[in-house]
Every structure is written in structure tokens, then in C-alpha cells.
Amino acid sequence: MRSERAVTLSDVANRAGVSLTTASKAINGQGRISPKTRDRVLVAARELSYTPNSIARSLISGRSGNVGLVTVDSLTHRFAMPILLGAEEALSEIDLSLTVGDARGSASRLRAIVDRFRERKVDGILVVGDNNAPTPGIAPTGPPLAYVYGEPRGSGVVHVPDDRGGAEAAVSHVVATGRRRIAVITGPPAGRSVVRRGLGIRAALDRHGLELVEPATHVQWSQQSARRAARRLLELHPDIEAIVCGSDQLAAGAAEAVRDSGRRIPDDVAVTGYDNWPVFALETDPPLTTVDMNLELLGSAAVRDLFGMIDGRPVGKGVRLHECTLVVRESTSGPTNEA
């Protein structure tokens, strides 16, 4: 059985009785042609069920139909993947494709990848950074460029989660459950997200007239580090009622220490995380109350700004903060009544 040949723009031109150039202008809404001629071409295209080829459209419009995405550091891939998925979905809505590169933590490699994207005439570049470290500066030449999940050294369009608001929501929730004796275990103190979340914690405590049982404990991003820190906190402050953690991985380690001490979660000690990473948030016993940074939405928002720049629209510059979502589970609220 012979498969049907795909309808081409030449078929449409022949059907409408116009030249190929005229048919192209009518389909793409470009050039000076009469409304009557344009309508005749569009009617022919509908009758033939013609679907414009994206590569042909890009050649006509002077665009490549492609956007480059580069991750600054392989260690952030856990966070980069949902951003990439959100970006890809948004790009598919406007018929652009995605080319991905990984700088592997090297500033020189990052710039080399960006240069390669520019050589390939991509329409725009999206740089996925590290929420805890500055993104190396990239010269603002060539196609439009936007940053997501990491602030660059210098100006630009930047999309990041509102970590201050997310941490403030977590502490406010813990206080609303009646806890007053609160401890914090979080990551290394210099990280951007650590600093921003610390401000949110402070704001929530001030609003309720509370102080931490001791200054925030800073550890490496590992379960073992959090387990040791939580064990020490529970020994020094046996009346702790809640441990607010800077990530789900830290919260999983803290929860182990709480259980090992003979205490119950959440009856004796509530535990919160951050990230809503299912491998920890859902597998910890009990499942963790945590903060979701909505990374897919972050990626799609960055792409829409990028496309605005590609399209020549003024989008401004500066940091766009995106709201995080508190996800309440059994580690603070006890068993749910969900069926």
C-alpha cells in the first residue's frame, strides 16, 4: 500500500494559482500581497490540509527555530531537570526546539558552550544556574539571553524561586500547629538560597515574637550531616518541638535522629523540608511537609520572557521572584484523613 505524499507549499501555490513566493508570503503573513490573493492561498492550504514546515518557516523568518539551554553545574541536575521540562513545554507551544549543553561547573566551558550556541545562530539562550552560587558572567552579545535558578554577576533577566517567602511559610505553618521551641538545620551559610531562607525564617519568628532554641545549624547537604546535627540538638535541647530543615535530604536525616531518640513525628517533634523532592519527601517516615519551588513553572516563565526578547518586545531586566508552595504532609500535621 502506497503512503500518501506530504502536501508541500508548491501544491498550495499550484492550487491557488500563484507563485511559490506569493504562497510563502501568504502563509507566513509577510510581504505585500492583496487580501484577495492571501485569502485564496489560505483557502487552498485548508483544502489540502497543508501544515507549514517549521524549518521552512524559520528560513523565511530569519530564525533558527532553536533555543540553547546550558546548565552551569552538573551537581544541580536534580533541579535543572524539571526546569528543562517546563522550558521544553513552553517552547513547544511556540514551535521552538531545544539544544542542551552542560558546563560541568567550569566557567570557561560555560562560555564555550554559549559561543557554540551563538555560532549555530540559536534564537535565544537559557542559562540554568545554581541557586546557591553566582552564575559566571556572560557577555550580553548575540541572541537574547535569560537566566533561571541562579543569579549572574551583572544584569540580565533572571527567574528564581522566592526562597524567603517559602521558608517564611514553612515556619509560619509550624508555629500555627502550636510549636514554639524551634530549631533550624540548613546548608552552608554562604549559599544564596540559605541566606534567603534564613531571612524568611527570621521574618516569621519576628512576627510571632519567637527565637530559635539556638542559632541555625549549618551543615553539608547530606543526610548524615543532618542526622548528627539533629542528634546534638535533641541532646542539648530536649524540649525541641520542631526542626525546620533547608532541604528534604536534610529533613530525612533529621527525622532519623528524632526517631532514634525515641520521639515520635509529629507528636513530639515536627520536621519540615524544602524542595519537595519525592525520593525524600515521600519516602521519609512519615512523609515530609515541605516547600515546592515549582521549578517547571520557573522554566516556562523564563522561556516566555526569552521569547518576548526574541520577538523584540520589551521585557525589562532584573530578578523575577516566583512564589513557592507549602506542601503539608504528616511530618507536621499527623495522619491525614484522605481516602
C-alpha positions as CSV (number, residue, x, y, z in Angstrom):
1,M,0.0,0.0,0.0
2,R,1.5,3.4,-1.0
3,S,1.6,6.0,1.7
4,E,0.3,9.5,0.7
5,R,2.9,12.1,-0.1
6,A,3.0,15.1,2.3
7,V,1.4,18.2,0.9
8,T,4.0,20.8,0.1
9,L,3.9,24.6,-0.3
10,S,4.3,24.1,-4.1
11,D,1.0,22.1,-4.0
12,V,-0.7,25.0,-2.3
13,A,0.7,27.5,-4.8
14,N,-0.5,25.4,-7.7
15,R,-3.9,25.1,-6.3
16,A,-4.2,28.8,-5.6
17,G,-2.7,29.7,-9.0
18,V,0.1,31.8,-7.5
19,S,3.9,31.6,-7.4
20,L,5.7,29.8,-4.7
21,T,7.0,33.1,-3.3
22,T,3.5,34.5,-3.1
23,A,2.2,31.4,-1.4
24,S,5.0,31.6,1.2
25,K,4.3,35.3,1.9
26,A,0.6,34.5,2.4
27,I,1.1,31.5,4.7
28,N,3.7,33.4,6.8
29,G,1.8,36.7,6.9
30,Q,4.7,38.6,5.3
31,G,5.2,40.8,2.3
32,R,2.8,43.0,0.3
33,I,0.1,40.9,-1.3
34,S,-3.6,41.7,-1.8
35,P,-6.1,40.4,0.8
36,K,-7.9,38.6,-2.1
37,T,-4.7,36.7,-3.0
38,R,-3.9,35.9,0.6
39,D,-7.4,34.5,1.2
40,R,-7.1,32.3,-2.0
41,V,-3.8,30.8,-0.7
42,L,-5.2,30.2,2.8
43,V,-8.3,28.5,1.4
44,A,-6.1,26.3,-0.8
45,A,-4.0,25.4,2.3
46,R,-7.1,24.4,4.3
47,E,-8.5,22.4,1.4
48,L,-5.2,20.5,1.1
49,S,-4.7,20.2,4.9
50,Y,-1.3,21.8,4.5
51,T,0.9,22.0,7.6
52,P,3.7,24.6,7.3
53,N,7.2,23.1,7.8
54,S,8.9,24.7,10.9
55,I,12.3,24.6,9.2
56,A,10.9,26.4,6.1
57,R,9.2,29.0,8.3
58,S,12.4,29.6,10.2
59,L,14.3,30.2,7.0
60,I,11.7,32.6,5.8
61,S,11.6,34.5,9.1
62,G,15.4,34.5,9.6
63,R,15.2,32.5,12.8
64,S,16.8,29.1,13.5
65,G,13.7,27.8,15.4
66,N,16.1,26.6,18.1
67,V,16.9,27.8,21.7
68,G,20.1,26.8,23.5
69,L,19.9,25.7,27.2
70,V,23.1,25.3,29.3
71,T,23.3,24.1,32.8
72,V,26.1,25.7,34.8
73,D,26.9,22.7,37.1
74,S,26.1,19.0,36.8
75,L,25.5,18.9,40.6
76,T,22.3,20.9,40.0
77,H,20.8,18.4,37.6
78,R,18.2,17.3,40.1
79,F,16.9,20.8,40.0
80,A,17.7,21.5,36.3
81,M,15.6,18.6,35.0
82,P,12.1,20.0,36.0
83,I,13.2,23.4,34.8
84,L,14.2,21.9,31.4
85,L,10.8,20.1,31.2
86,G,9.0,23.4,31.9
87,A,11.1,25.2,29.3
88,E,10.6,22.5,26.7
89,E,6.8,22.5,27.2
90,A,6.7,26.3,26.8
91,L,8.9,26.1,23.7
92,S,6.7,23.5,22.1
93,E,3.8,26.0,22.4
94,I,5.6,28.5,20.2
95,D,7.1,25.9,17.9
96,L,10.8,26.2,19.0
97,S,13.1,23.3,19.8
98,L,15.8,23.0,22.4
99,T,19.5,22.2,22.3
100,V,21.1,21.3,25.7
101,G,24.7,21.7,27.0
102,D,26.3,21.1,30.4
103,A,29.2,23.3,31.6
104,R,30.0,20.8,34.4
105,G,30.9,23.6,36.9
106,S,33.5,25.2,34.6
107,A,33.1,28.9,33.7
108,S,35.3,28.5,30.6
109,R,33.3,25.6,29.4
110,L,30.1,27.6,30.0
111,R,31.3,30.4,27.9
112,A,32.5,27.9,25.2
113,I,29.0,26.4,25.0
114,V,27.4,29.8,24.8
115,D,29.8,30.7,22.0
116,R,28.9,27.5,20.2
117,F,25.2,28.3,20.5
118,R,25.9,31.7,19.0
119,E,27.8,30.2,16.1
120,R,24.8,28.0,15.4
121,K,22.6,31.1,15.3
122,V,20.2,30.0,18.0
123,D,17.3,32.4,18.6
124,G,17.9,32.6,22.3
125,I,19.9,31.1,25.2
126,L,18.7,30.0,28.6
127,V,21.3,29.6,31.4
128,V,20.3,27.3,34.3
129,G,22.4,28.2,37.3
130,D,22.9,27.1,40.9
131,N,20.6,28.6,43.5
132,N,23.4,28.7,46.0
133,A,26.2,30.2,43.8
134,P,26.6,33.2,41.5
135,T,26.4,32.4,37.8
136,P,29.6,33.3,35.9
137,G,29.2,36.4,33.8
138,I,28.3,36.0,30.1
139,A,28.8,38.8,27.6
140,P,25.4,40.2,26.6
141,T,26.1,39.9,22.8
142,G,24.4,37.9,20.2
143,P,20.9,36.3,20.7
144,P,18.8,37.2,23.7
145,L,19.8,35.5,27.0
146,A,17.9,34.8,30.2
147,Y,18.9,33.2,33.5
148,V,16.9,30.8,35.6
149,Y,17.6,29.3,39.1
150,G,20.8,31.3,39.6
151,E,21.7,35.0,39.6
152,P,24.5,36.1,37.3
153,R,27.3,38.5,38.1
154,G,25.9,41.5,36.3
155,S,22.5,42.4,34.9
156,G,20.0,40.4,32.9
157,V,16.6,38.8,33.0
158,V,16.7,36.3,36.0
159,H,14.0,33.9,37.2
160,V,14.5,32.4,40.7
161,P,12.2,30.9,43.4
162,D,11.1,33.1,46.3
163,D,13.1,31.3,48.9
164,R,12.5,33.9,51.5
165,G,8.7,33.5,51.1
166,G,8.9,29.7,51.0
167,A,10.9,29.5,54.3
168,E,8.6,32.0,55.9
169,A,5.6,29.9,55.0
170,A,7.2,26.8,56.5
171,V,8.0,28.4,59.8
172,S,4.6,30.1,60.0
173,H,2.9,26.7,59.4
174,V,5.0,25.1,62.2
175,V,4.0,28.0,64.6
176,A,0.3,27.6,63.6
177,T,0.4,24.0,64.8
178,G,1.4,25.2,68.3
179,R,5.1,24.7,68.2
180,R,7.3,27.4,69.9
181,R,10.6,25.6,70.5
182,I,12.1,25.6,67.0
183,A,15.5,24.6,65.6
184,V,16.9,25.1,62.1
185,I,19.3,22.8,60.2
186,T,20.4,24.1,56.9
187,G,23.2,24.2,54.3
188,P,26.5,26.1,54.1
189,P,26.0,29.7,55.2
190,A,27.3,31.4,52.0
191,G,24.7,29.9,49.7
192,R,22.1,32.3,48.1
193,S,19.1,30.1,49.0
194,V,20.4,29.5,52.5
195,V,20.7,33.3,53.1
196,R,17.3,34.0,51.6
197,R,15.6,31.2,53.5
198,G,17.3,32.5,56.7
199,L,15.7,35.9,56.1
200,G,12.3,34.2,55.7
201,I,12.7,32.2,58.9
202,R,13.7,35.4,60.8
203,A,10.7,37.3,59.4
204,A,8.3,34.5,60.6
205,L,9.8,34.3,64.0
206,D,9.8,38.1,64.5
207,R,6.1,38.2,63.5
208,H,5.3,35.7,66.2
209,G,7.7,37.0,68.8
210,L,9.8,33.9,68.9
211,E,13.5,33.0,68.9
212,L,15.2,29.8,67.7
213,V,16.4,27.5,70.5
214,E,19.9,28.3,69.2
215,P,21.3,29.9,66.0
216,A,20.7,28.0,62.8
217,T,23.0,24.9,62.4
218,H,24.8,24.9,59.1
219,V,25.9,21.6,57.7
220,Q,26.8,20.0,54.3
221,W,23.8,18.9,52.1
222,S,23.8,15.3,53.3
223,Q,21.6,13.1,55.5
224,Q,24.5,12.0,57.7
225,S,25.4,15.7,58.5
226,A,21.8,16.4,59.3
227,R,21.4,13.3,61.4
228,R,24.4,14.3,63.5
229,A,23.3,17.9,63.9
230,A,19.8,16.8,64.9
231,R,21.1,14.3,67.4
232,R,23.2,17.1,69.1
233,L,20.2,19.5,69.1
234,L,17.9,16.9,70.7
235,E,20.5,16.2,73.4
236,L,21.2,19.9,74.2
237,H,17.5,21.0,73.9
238,P,15.3,18.0,74.8
239,D,12.2,20.3,74.7
240,I,12.5,21.0,70.9
241,E,9.1,20.9,69.3
242,A,10.1,21.4,65.6
243,I,13.1,21.1,63.3
244,V,12.9,23.2,60.2
245,C,15.4,22.0,57.5
246,G,16.8,23.6,54.4
247,S,16.2,20.6,52.2
248,D,14.3,17.4,52.1
249,Q,17.5,15.4,52.2
250,L,18.5,17.2,55.5
251,A,15.0,16.7,56.8
252,A,15.2,12.9,56.1
253,G,18.4,12.8,58.2
254,A,16.9,14.9,61.0
255,A,13.8,12.6,61.1
256,E,16.1,9.6,61.6
257,A,17.7,11.2,64.6
258,V,14.2,12.1,66.0
259,R,13.0,8.5,65.7
260,D,16.3,7.1,67.1
261,S,15.9,9.3,70.2
262,G,12.5,7.6,70.9
263,R,10.5,10.6,70.0
264,R,7.5,10.5,67.6
265,I,7.0,12.6,64.5
266,P,4.9,14.8,64.6
267,D,3.5,14.2,68.0
268,D,6.8,15.1,69.9
269,V,8.8,16.9,67.2
270,A,7.6,18.2,63.9
271,V,10.0,18.2,60.9
272,T,9.9,20.2,57.7
273,G,11.9,20.0,54.5
274,Y,12.4,22.1,51.4
275,D,12.4,21.2,47.6
276,N,9.5,18.6,47.5
277,W,11.9,16.0,46.2
278,P,9.8,12.8,46.1
279,V,12.7,10.5,46.8
280,F,13.0,12.1,50.2
281,A,9.7,14.0,50.8
282,L,7.5,10.9,50.1
283,E,9.9,8.1,51.3
284,T,10.7,9.6,54.7
285,D,8.7,8.1,57.6
286,P,6.3,10.0,57.9
287,P,6.2,11.9,54.6
288,L,7.6,15.4,54.8
289,T,5.8,18.7,55.0
290,T,8.0,20.7,52.5
291,V,8.2,23.6,50.2
292,D,7.8,23.1,46.4
293,M,9.8,25.6,44.3
294,N,7.6,25.0,41.3
295,L,10.6,24.6,39.0
296,E,8.7,23.6,35.9
297,L,6.7,26.9,36.1
298,L,10.1,28.7,36.7
299,G,11.4,27.2,33.4
300,S,8.3,28.0,31.4
301,A,8.2,31.6,32.7
302,A,11.9,32.1,31.8
303,V,11.2,30.8,28.3
304,R,8.3,33.2,27.8
305,D,10.5,36.1,28.8
306,L,13.1,34.9,26.4
307,F,10.7,34.5,23.6
308,G,9.5,38.1,24.3
309,M,13.1,39.3,23.7
310,I,13.4,37.2,20.6
311,D,10.2,38.7,19.3
312,G,11.5,42.2,20.0
313,R,9.2,43.0,22.9
314,P,10.5,45.0,25.9
315,V,10.6,42.6,28.9
316,G,12.8,44.7,31.2
317,K,15.6,43.4,33.3
318,G,16.2,42.3,36.9
319,V,15.2,39.4,39.2
320,R,11.7,37.8,38.9
321,L,10.8,36.0,42.2
322,H,8.4,33.1,41.7
323,E,6.1,32.0,44.5
324,C,6.8,28.7,46.2
325,T,4.1,26.4,47.5
326,L,3.9,24.8,51.0
327,V,3.0,21.2,50.8
328,V,1.6,19.9,54.1
329,R,2.1,16.2,55.0
330,E,2.2,14.0,58.1
331,S,5.6,15.2,59.4
332,T,3.8,18.2,60.9
333,S,0.1,17.5,60.8
334,G,-0.2,13.9,61.8
335,P,-2.1,11.2,59.7
336,T,-4.4,12.7,57.0
337,N,-8.0,11.6,56.5
338,E,-7.6,11.3,52.8
339,A,-9.2,8.2,51.2
